[in-house]
Amino acid sequence: MTTLAKARFAQIVLPRIDEGYRLARWLTGSATDAEDVMQEACIKAFRAIESFAEGNARAWFLTIVRNVAYSWLQRHRPVKLVSLEDLSPDAQQEMEIGGLMANAVPTPEDLLLAKQRSTALLGAVETLPLHLRETLVLREFHGLSYREIAAIGDIPIGTVMSRLAKARQSLLLRLKEAER
């Protein structure tokens, strides 16, 4: 590879590594598996960097990560996905407490309720079919637009909107059932 290709890779892919890892983590359900997916995705992106036409680099790289994740899942776990319970304690705490609430001094009751809600939400997300979970994660956790999700999944925007609506509706139902 040329020095130009290395520079392009550093400019286009490296700033998106964390986001790609988060997507791989959500799709595989495992930190270790996400690392394997990211290694393969980075190799593929490096090999294809010279053919990348100027455009949405984020969508281009996340498409590679998504495709590698699905291929990896087919090779290693053709039937089911694993749980998200192998998050580091720091990541679990961040998910339980969250952004704006991080500065608030929580009571033990608040901590318990937050942990229960977080566990219920993660459990509900995990039970979604993969195509709905993927769309939800890309939209809600990665903040991608419908157009970007459509490009990543190679599906029409209407399908993205439909999947997102189904995923949200399913989550609400599952969370209401969990409250009972």
Secondary structure, DSSP 4 states (H G I P E B T S, - for coil): --HHHHHHHHHHTGGGHHHHHHHHHHHHS-HHHHHHHHHHHHHHHHHHGGGPPSS-HHHHHHHHHHHHHHHHHHHH-SS-PPPSTT--HHHHHHHHH-TGGGGS---HHHHHHHHHHHHHHHHHHHHS-HHHHHHHIIIIIT---HHHHHHHHT--HHHHHHHHHHHHHHHHHHHHHHH-
